[in-house]
């Protein structure tokens, strides 16, 4: 027996969650079908709108000021500035006080685990004390067991970037004896519960190991804020940061780090909580493997549930399966494809035109993706809708180098909002 809803969203990331939330809030019975854990757990947890212009200029102080310079096939050109603002408002409502940045149109500049300064529109509350516009002296602390985050290297790179504050770095041993392959969540849980490590609470033990390095920063009273890898608690991060700040006499904050990303996991939890509250049905763990159609409309998406394929029926469908990284797009030596519905993905016939020789050049393949109309419906090669009731959102879209622009989150939010709203309005 088929499972039936008004709107079916295929995917599990920011675009999928936004589309499902937007449709549900318009009164549509909505289901989200996700194959696996979303790519959010590999993301920084930051919400970027537009950090760099199409020619690489930036970092941009005002992301909206560069919208007019974007190409006509960019998703922002399809949805418009007001929709991006509406999408951010929806995001702000969904995550509540867990995020900052909603008070201004301007980008904030935050340090990253690589020592760069990244422009972003929204950022976790736990990272707020790390803003590059804050002139307080900063200490960046890394843990020797986590080689991907070197506090001294981060500090060196920040100084080279010309930040307007004194910054120093330190590498310490995390208190306690954890396995060499312990996950980031293991450290976070220890701080969450203030686990006893050698007879001393984890937070006190960590603060005591950091204190000797505070005075090494600047020429005055030492560091006034301390950046750690993003592992300062999982469920009780605010409490952990406040406790460490009190013990250190300096404000503790998190520096967004690479995967596995606790800020990304926390964001995923916030978005899925918002979906639950909105009444969205969530089905995870099984891949969508095919579809049925009739008369130019999708009639069902088939989900592999082991021994059988189960049809999920809906009146409207949203494709939000990601790009090349998320396997929402596929490529071989002949072509680039959208594998679920077979949507057209424009690409040069000659594979050597997919790239340029310069490793950091303007790579054509970075712009590959499904092209859509103003209602986010995927288009055929001759500009017709692939299906009357199918929409697409997020990284599966083409028209921009979202990674280079630092625009992926904004594109996901805005295109997801339009896809969800138009799907609900078409019932």
Secondary structure, DSSP 8 states (H G I E B T S, - for coil): --EEEEEEEE--SHHHHHHHHHHHHTT--EEEEESSS-GGGGS-S-B-S-SB-TTS-B--SBGGGGGGGS-TTSHHHHH-HHHHHHHHHHHHHHHGGGEE-TT-SB-EEEEBTTS-EEEESBEEGGGGGGBTT--S-EEEEEETT-TT--HHHHHHHHHHTT-SS-EEEEEE--SS---TT--HHHHHHHHHTT-EETTEEHHHHHHHHHHHHHTTSSSSS--SEEEEES-S-SS-HHHHHHHHHHHHTSEEEEEB-SSS-HHHHHHHHHHHHHHHHHT-EEEESS-EEEEEEETTEEEEEEEE-SSSEEEEEEEEEEE---STTTTSSEE-SS-EE-TTT---B---SSGGGS--SSTTS--GGGG-SB-B-TT--BB-TTS-BS-TTEEE-GGGB-SS-HHHHT-HHHHHHHHHHHHHHHHHHT-
